[in-house]
Amino acid sequence: MGYDVYLSFTASVPDAATSERLREAFFTPDLFGPTLYVESGDDYLYGTWEGRNCSKEDTIAFLRPLANQFGVTFDVTYSSDYDDGSQRFFVGTDANSCQAAYDLEKLSGLLTTLNSKPDVLKKVLEQNSAKQKQLIPLVETLQQILRS
């Protein structure tokens, strides 16, 4: 028995001709099979795939050659029955900087939320956490860092 996998991906492309060639390239090796859907536009490519037994590493291995060939970066949302929740990652020429920007944006949102209601968070930890002795000092330290 395997596990179900769900992908969606986008890429910015320089022009409609490149977008169409990239869309066609997805269907040449038939790696994804019949559940692959890809649409192309003037400056974008969008696709989805549902399948079985495809890890994040397999997904990267499928997308990397196309990303390198066309000089694009795929923004990928991946989820499977095997993993908890969905994952977002990037594959291609600008993957590292896209991932860093995404991670920093997420971190900024978390820190903003943490700092916006410091008393509420501490009260929740005091009331509900089995590890409150460990977590409360960490929250206080983070709040001090955010204030400076």
N, CA, C and O of each residue as an XYZ file, in Angstrom:
592
protein
N       0.850     -1.184      0.000
C       0.000      0.000      0.000
C       0.892      1.243      0.000
O       1.908      1.262      0.695
N       0.552      2.239     -0.731
C       1.329      3.458     -0.822
C       0.619      4.614     -0.166
O      -0.332      4.427      0.594
N       1.077      5.787     -0.457
C       0.469      6.995      0.085
C       0.162      7.966     -1.047
O       0.858      8.006     -2.061
N      -0.885      8.736     -0.854
C      -1.300      9.707     -1.861
C      -0.480     10.978     -1.739
O      -0.100     11.383     -0.641
N      -0.213     11.598     -2.872
C       0.588     12.816     -2.944
C      -0.163     13.854     -3.768
O      -0.795     13.528     -4.773
N      -0.086     15.109     -3.330
C      -0.744     16.212     -4.024
C       0.282     17.331     -4.215
O       0.923     17.766     -3.258
N       0.428     17.787     -5.449
C       1.355     18.870     -5.770
C       0.619     19.980     -6.492
O      -0.307     19.735     -7.265
N       1.041     21.189     -6.230
C       0.722     22.294     -7.116
C       2.006     23.089     -7.278
O       2.826     23.141     -6.362
N       2.184     23.702     -8.427
C       3.415     24.440     -8.671
C       3.138     25.582     -9.633
O       2.259     25.508    -10.492
N       3.916     26.637     -9.459
C       3.858     27.783    -10.356
C       5.281     28.180    -10.712
O       6.232     27.834    -10.010
N       5.412     28.903    -11.800
C       6.702     29.462    -12.199
C       6.436     30.729    -12.994
O       5.510     30.789    -13.803
N       7.250     31.724    -12.756
C       7.223     32.926    -13.590
C       8.126     32.670    -14.780
O       9.236     32.158    -14.634
N       7.643     33.031    -15.957
C       8.411     32.808    -17.181
C       8.518     34.125    -17.947
O       7.686     35.014    -17.766
N       9.528     34.257    -18.798
C       9.743     35.539    -19.473
C       8.713     35.890    -20.541
O       8.455     37.069    -20.782
N       8.116     34.877    -21.190
C       7.178     35.173    -22.266
C       6.271     33.970    -22.527
O       6.512     32.877    -22.014
N       5.239     34.179    -23.321
C       4.251     33.135    -23.603
C       4.852     31.954    -24.358
O       4.455     30.812    -24.128
N       5.797     32.210    -25.248
C       6.409     31.122    -26.017
C       7.194     30.183    -25.092
O       7.110     28.962    -25.219
N       7.951     30.763    -24.170
C       8.694     29.954    -23.204
C       7.736     29.183    -22.311
O       7.960     28.011    -22.007
N       6.678     29.842    -21.897
C       5.682     29.201    -21.046
C       5.076     27.987    -21.743
O       4.911     26.933    -21.128
N       4.749     28.131    -23.010
C       4.150     27.017    -23.758
C       5.152     25.879    -23.967
O       4.786     24.709    -23.858
N       6.408     26.209    -24.265
C       7.434     25.163    -24.422
C       7.648     24.415    -23.107
O       7.822     23.196    -23.102
N       7.635     25.141    -22.006
C       7.789     24.511    -20.695
C       6.589     23.616    -20.395
O       6.753     22.507    -19.885
N       5.394     24.089    -20.705
C       4.194     23.271    -20.489
C       4.296     21.969    -21.277
O       4.019     20.894    -20.745
N       4.688     22.065    -22.526
C       4.823     20.873    -23.370
C       5.901     19.926    -22.839
O       5.758     18.707    -22.939
N       6.964     20.471    -22.283
C       8.062     19.651    -21.773
C       7.618     18.765    -20.603
O       8.197     17.702    -20.379
N       6.615     19.189    -19.871
C       6.107     18.371    -18.773
C       5.540     17.043    -19.269
O       5.578     16.044    -18.550
N       5.023     17.027    -20.475
C       4.358     15.834    -20.980
C       5.269     14.948    -21.825
O       4.870     13.849    -22.210
N       6.477     15.405    -22.117
C       7.384     14.628    -22.959
C       7.848     13.333    -22.288
O       7.702     12.270    -22.890
N       8.394     13.370    -21.081
C       8.870     12.108    -20.498
C       7.771     11.293    -19.817
O       8.004     10.138    -19.460
N       6.595     11.859    -19.630
C       5.473     11.191    -18.981
C       5.815     10.690    -17.572
O       5.397      9.605    -17.168
N       6.575     11.494    -16.840
C       6.928     11.129    -15.468
C       5.734     11.197    -14.525
O       5.643     10.423    -13.573
N       4.833     12.113    -14.791
C       3.737     12.350    -13.869
C       2.475     11.566    -14.202
O       1.624     11.384    -13.331
N       2.332     11.102    -15.426
C       1.166     10.310    -15.783
C      -0.080     11.133    -16.023
O      -0.004     12.349    -16.201
N      -1.242     10.468    -16.029
C      -2.482     11.097    -16.479
C      -3.083     12.139    -15.539
O      -3.972     12.886    -15.948
N      -2.624     12.207    -14.303
C      -3.228     13.169    -13.380
C      -2.543     14.533    -13.403
O      -2.874     15.401    -12.595
N      -1.613     14.730    -14.298
C      -0.915     16.011    -14.420
C      -1.780     17.014    -15.176
O      -2.321     16.709    -16.238
N      -1.901     18.214    -14.614
C      -2.577     19.321    -15.293
C      -1.607     20.494    -15.302
O      -1.087     20.873    -14.253
N      -1.359     21.066    -16.459
C      -0.462     22.216    -16.571
C      -1.087     23.220    -17.522
O      -1.517     22.874    -18.622
N      -1.132     24.477    -17.076
C      -1.592     25.556    -17.962
C      -0.490     26.601    -18.062
O       0.268     26.824    -17.118
N      -0.421     27.234    -19.223
C       0.590     28.263    -19.432
C      -0.094     29.569    -19.815
O      -1.184     29.584    -20.387
N       0.580     30.655    -19.481
C       0.074     31.981    -19.807
C       1.196     32.840    -20.339
O       2.278     32.342    -20.650
N       0.938     34.133    -20.444
C       1.935     35.052    -20.985
C       3.213     35.094    -20.158
O       4.310     35.196    -20.708
N       3.072     35.016    -18.829
C       4.256     35.130    -17.975
C       4.242     34.149    -16.796
O       4.936     34.361    -15.801
N       3.460     33.087    -16.911
C       3.381     32.130    -15.810
C       3.122     30.721    -16.334
O       2.707     30.510    -17.474
N       3.387     29.779    -15.452
C       3.017     28.392    -15.672
C       2.429     27.898    -14.359
O       2.962     28.188    -13.288
N       1.343     27.161    -14.436
C       0.684     26.624    -13.242
C       0.385     25.151    -13.489
O      -0.012     24.767    -14.589
N       0.576     24.331    -12.464
C       0.273     22.926    -12.634
C      -0.138     22.259    -11.339
O       0.156     22.746    -10.247
N      -0.829     21.125    -11.481
C      -1.201     20.290    -10.338
C      -0.958     18.836    -10.702
O      -0.934     18.465    -11.876
N      -0.780     18.032     -9.686
C      -0.599     16.601     -9.889
C      -1.065     15.862     -8.650
O      -0.794     16.280     -7.524
N      -1.760     14.772     -8.864
C      -2.135     13.862     -7.789
C      -1.605     12.501     -8.168
O      -1.805     12.036     -9.290
N      -0.926     11.860     -7.230
C      -0.363     10.565     -7.540
C      -0.058      9.768     -6.293
O      -0.620     10.011     -5.225
N       0.831      8.821     -6.442
C       1.162      7.928     -5.339
C       2.678      7.839     -5.167
O       3.446      7.888     -6.127
N       3.068      7.707     -3.910
C       4.449      7.346     -3.559
C       5.509      8.249     -4.187
O       6.464      7.750     -4.783
N       5.360      9.535     -4.068
C       6.327     10.493     -4.607
C       6.784     11.383     -3.456
O       6.007     12.198     -2.958
N       8.019     11.237     -3.038
C       8.539     12.026     -1.920
C       8.868     13.445     -2.378
O       8.841     13.756     -3.568
N       9.173     14.280     -1.419
C       9.614     15.639     -1.734
C      10.878     15.570     -2.599
O      11.019     16.336     -3.553
N      11.773     14.676     -2.274
C      13.024     14.529     -3.034
C      12.738     14.075     -4.468
O      13.385     14.537     -5.407
N      11.765     13.167     -4.636
C      11.371     12.745     -5.983
C      10.818     13.917     -6.778
O      11.121     14.080     -7.960
N      10.004     14.729     -6.117
C       9.410     15.910     -6.758
C      10.508     16.851     -7.237
O      10.469     17.341     -8.366
N      11.481     17.097     -6.374
C      12.605     17.967     -6.743
C      13.357     17.373     -7.931
O      13.727     18.095     -8.857
N      13.579     16.070     -7.905
C      14.291     15.406     -9.005
C      13.529     15.514    -10.328
O      14.150     15.617    -11.386
N      12.191     15.493    -10.283
C      11.389     15.646    -11.501
C      11.435     17.081    -12.030
O      11.528     17.304    -13.237
N      11.370     18.045    -11.117
C      11.255     19.442    -11.535
C      12.598     20.103    -11.857
O      12.654     20.988    -12.711
N      13.666     19.695    -11.198
C      14.961     20.367    -11.373
C      15.434     20.419    -12.826
O      15.856     21.485    -13.275
N      15.385     19.318    -13.582
C      15.851     19.410    -14.974
C      15.064     20.426    -15.805
O      15.647     21.147    -16.614
N      13.758     20.485    -15.610
C      12.953     21.471    -16.337
C      13.284     22.887    -15.888
O      13.378     23.800    -16.709
N      13.459     23.065    -14.582
C      13.813     24.387    -14.063
C      15.148     24.850    -14.636
O      15.291     26.003    -15.042
N      16.113     23.956    -14.665
C      17.430     24.312    -15.207
C      17.373     24.558    -16.713
O      17.987     25.500    -17.214
N      16.646     23.725    -17.421
C      16.550     23.870    -18.871
C      15.920     25.201    -19.270
O      16.362     25.840    -20.225
N      14.883     25.618    -18.536
C      14.155     26.841    -18.902
C      14.533     28.049    -18.055
O      13.995     29.138    -18.258
N      15.451     27.873    -17.108
C      15.920     28.990    -16.292
C      14.836     29.588    -15.412
O      14.744     30.808    -15.276
N      14.007     28.724    -14.808
C      12.910     29.193    -13.964
C      13.031     28.591    -12.565
O      13.844     27.698    -12.323
N      12.216     29.094    -11.666
C      12.111     28.553    -10.318
C      10.663     28.178    -10.066
O       9.763     29.002    -10.230
N      10.441     26.943     -9.671
C       9.101     26.481     -9.338
C       8.814     26.737     -7.863
O       9.629     26.426     -6.994
N       7.666     27.298     -7.600
C       7.132     27.469     -6.253
C       6.177     26.290     -6.052
O       5.121     26.230     -6.682
N       6.548     25.357     -5.176
C       5.853     24.082     -5.059
C       5.145     23.964     -3.717
O       5.725     24.265     -2.674
N       3.902     23.528     -3.746
C       3.185     23.134     -2.541
C       2.992     21.628     -2.626
O       2.415     21.115     -3.585
N       3.484     20.929     -1.609
C       3.509     19.467     -1.599
C       2.814     18.973     -0.342
O       3.075     19.468      0.755
N       1.942     18.011     -0.498
C       1.370     17.346      0.673
C       1.161     15.878      0.343
O       0.961     15.504     -0.813
N       1.212     15.064      1.372
C       0.986     13.634      1.182
C       0.359     13.058      2.433
O       0.393     13.667      3.503
N      -0.207     11.887      2.285
C      -0.768     11.182      3.428
C       0.330     10.751      4.388
O       0.068     10.503      5.565
N       1.541     10.662      3.897
C       2.677     10.201      4.680
C       3.220     11.305      5.587
O       3.689     11.022      6.689
N       3.160     12.556      5.136
C       3.696     13.702      5.888
C       2.582     14.448      6.594
O       1.418     14.353      6.206
N       2.936     15.187      7.624
C       1.972     16.038      8.323
C       1.892     17.387      7.622
O       2.900     18.081      7.491
N       0.714     17.757      7.177
C       0.502     19.075      6.588
C       1.172     19.238      5.245
O       1.833     18.333      4.737
N       0.983     20.423      4.682
C       1.595     20.695      3.385
C       2.928     21.409      3.597
O       3.163     22.052      4.620
N       3.779     21.271      2.602
C       5.093     21.904      2.617
C       5.198     22.812      1.403
O       4.667     22.510      0.334
N       5.880     23.910      1.585
C       6.137     24.792      0.452
C       7.645     24.874      0.287
O       8.381     25.120      1.242
N       8.085     24.662     -0.939
C       9.511     24.751     -1.225
C       9.704     25.196     -2.669
O       8.747     25.279     -3.438
N      10.932     25.476     -3.019
C      11.254     26.046     -4.323
C      12.299     25.174     -5.012
O      13.197     24.632     -4.367
N      12.168     25.048     -6.334
C      13.090     24.248     -7.133
C      13.489     25.085     -8.341
O      12.632     25.562     -9.084
N      14.788     25.260     -8.533
C      15.225     25.961     -9.731
C      16.344     26.940     -9.505
O      17.066     26.887     -8.510
N      16.466     27.842    -10.464
C      17.615     28.738    -10.533
C      17.707     29.701     -9.352
O      18.807     30.078     -8.949
N      16.584     30.095     -8.802
C      16.571     31.069     -7.712
C      15.970     30.468     -6.433
O      15.442     31.190     -5.587
N      16.059     29.149     -6.307
C      15.387     28.443     -5.209
C      15.871     28.896     -3.830
O      15.057     29.092     -2.928
N      17.170     29.062     -3.657
C      17.688     29.419     -2.334
C      17.197     30.779     -1.864
O      16.798     30.926     -0.708
N      17.221     31.767     -2.734
C      16.773     33.100     -2.311
C      15.257     33.127     -2.124
O      14.762     33.819     -1.234
N      14.517     32.394     -2.940
C      13.057     32.319     -2.751
C      12.713     31.649     -1.427
O      11.819     32.100     -0.712
N      13.430     30.564     -1.098
C      13.186     29.865      0.163
C      13.537     30.763      1.344
O      12.804     30.799      2.332
N      14.646     31.484      1.253
C      15.045     32.391      2.337
C      13.999     33.483      2.529
O      13.636     33.793      3.663
N      13.513     34.065      1.448
C      12.491     35.114      1.554
C      11.210     34.557      2.171
O      10.598     35.202      3.023
N      10.808     33.369      1.746
C       9.602     32.741      2.301
C       9.776     32.453      3.793
O       8.883     32.747      4.588
N      10.912     31.884      4.174
C      11.160     31.562      5.583
C      11.211     32.822      6.440
O      10.678     32.837      7.549
N      11.844     33.876      5.939
C      11.912     35.132      6.694
C      10.531     35.770      6.847
O      10.215     36.334      7.894
N       9.718     35.680      5.807
C       8.354     36.210      5.868
C       7.539     35.453      6.924
O       6.800     36.058      7.701
N       7.682     34.133      6.942
C       6.990     33.302      7.933
C       7.472     33.640      9.349
O       6.664     33.778     10.268
N       8.773     33.769      9.516
C       9.346     34.102     10.815
C       8.876     35.464     11.283
O       8.540     35.640     12.454
N       8.850     36.423     10.382
C       8.378     37.760     10.727
C       6.932     37.724     11.199
O       6.581     38.385     12.177
N       6.096     36.962     10.516
C       4.700     36.826     10.930
C       4.568     36.190     12.299
O       3.772     36.639     13.124
N       5.342     35.149     12.543
C       5.299     34.488     13.851
C       5.756     35.415     14.970
O       5.141     35.474     16.035
N       6.844     36.138     14.715
C       7.357     37.051     15.744
C       6.402     38.209     15.988
O       6.250     38.651     17.127
N       5.765     38.702     14.955
C       4.782     39.767     15.110
C       3.607     39.287     15.951
O       3.133     39.999     16.836
N       3.142     38.081     15.671
C       2.042     37.504     16.448
C       2.460     37.305     17.897
O       1.710     37.626     18.819
N       3.645     36.780     18.089
C       4.151     36.553     19.448
C       4.251     37.850     20.229
O       3.913     37.898     21.412
N       4.710     38.885     19.577
C       4.919     40.162     20.264
C       3.627     40.952     20.440
O       3.564     41.828     21.303
N       2.602     40.670     19.653
C       1.386     41.477     19.711
C       0.538     41.186     20.950
O      -0.188     42.060     21.423
N       0.626     39.987     21.468
C      -0.187     39.624     22.630
C       0.660     38.841     23.635
O       0.378     37.673     23.902
N       1.686     39.469     24.186
C       2.608     38.718     25.044
C       1.939     38.156     26.298
O       2.254     37.040     26.710
N       1.035     38.895     26.902
C       0.399     38.412     28.122
C      -0.517     37.226     27.848
O      -0.590     36.298     28.653
N      -1.207     37.252     26.731
C      -2.108     36.154     26.383
C      -1.305     34.869     26.183
O      -1.693     33.810     26.678
N      -0.201     34.959     25.468
C       0.620     33.784     25.220
C       1.155     33.209     26.531
O       1.109     31.997     26.744
N       1.653     34.065     27.395
C       2.175     33.578     28.675
C       1.079     32.919     29.500
O       1.320     31.891     30.133
N      -0.124     33.493     29.503
C      -1.234     32.902     30.262
C      -1.612     31.532     29.718
O      -1.879     30.602     30.479
N      -1.634     31.416     28.395
C      -1.948     30.123     27.786
C      -0.899     29.087     28.178
O      -1.234     27.956     28.527
N       0.362     29.476     28.119
C       1.430     28.555     28.495
C       1.331     28.166     29.970
O       1.530     27.004     30.324
N       1.025     29.133     30.820
C       0.923     28.860     32.247
C      -0.233     27.914     32.551
O      -0.136     27.097     33.467
N      -1.310     28.011     31.808
C      -2.501     27.209     32.082
C      -2.474     25.832     31.432
O      -3.005     24.876     31.998
N      -1.862     25.713     30.248
C      -2.049     24.506     29.456
C      -0.801     23.707     29.131
O      -0.917     22.601     28.605
N       0.355     24.205     29.413
C       1.543     23.528     28.939
C       2.208     22.688     30.021
O       2.458     23.154     31.132
N       2.483     21.451     29.671
C       3.214     20.571     30.581
C       4.673     21.000     30.683
O       5.352     20.670     31.655
N       5.152     21.730     29.692
C       6.545     22.183     29.671
C       6.651     23.679     29.956
O       7.561     24.341     29.458
N       5.734     24.214     30.749
C       5.712     25.661     30.944
C       6.999     26.195     31.559
O       7.398     27.314     31.237
N       7.659     25.445     32.424
C       8.909     25.927     33.025
C       9.981     26.128     31.976
O      10.849     26.987     32.133
N       9.933     25.355     30.919
C      10.894     25.478     29.842
C      10.475     26.557     28.835
O      11.325     27.291     28.330
N       9.190     26.655     28.544
C       8.713     27.552     27.491
C       8.592     29.011     27.923
O       8.916     29.907     27.144
N       8.141     29.262     29.126
C       7.929     30.645     29.559
C       9.214     31.465     29.511
O       9.179     32.584     28.997
N      10.358     30.970     30.021
C      11.589     31.765     29.886
C      11.981     32.022     28.428
O      12.522     33.081     28.110
N      11.711     31.061     27.545
C      12.017     31.273     26.124
C      11.135     32.374     25.533
O      11.613     33.214     24.771
N       9.863     32.366     25.883
C       8.951     33.411     25.407
C       9.399     34.767     25.926
O       9.411     35.743     25.176
N       9.764     34.840     27.188
C      10.219     36.108     27.770
C      11.488     36.608     27.085
O      11.633     37.804     26.835
N      12.407     35.692     26.784
C      13.635     36.073     26.083
C      13.329     36.600     24.685
O      13.878     37.620     24.270
N      12.463     35.914     23.967
C      12.081     36.379     22.634
C      11.431     37.756     22.680
O      11.707     38.610     21.837
N      10.574     37.966     23.662
C       9.915     39.254     23.791
C      10.905     40.371     24.097
O      10.743     41.491     23.614
N      11.908     40.082     24.877
C      12.946     41.075     25.162
C      13.733     41.407     23.898
O      14.040     42.570     23.635
N      14.049     40.396     23.133
C      14.774     40.614     21.873
C      13.935     41.471     20.925
O      14.460     42.378     20.279
N      12.648     41.190     20.841
C      11.767     41.943     19.943
C      11.624     43.395     20.380
O      11.444     44.277     19.541
N      11.701     43.650     21.666
C      11.561     45.039     22.163
C      12.821     45.859     21.933
O      12.758     47.087     21.868
N      13.960     45.196     21.810
C      15.214     45.960     21.656
C      15.490     46.365     20.245
O      16.505     47.008     19.974
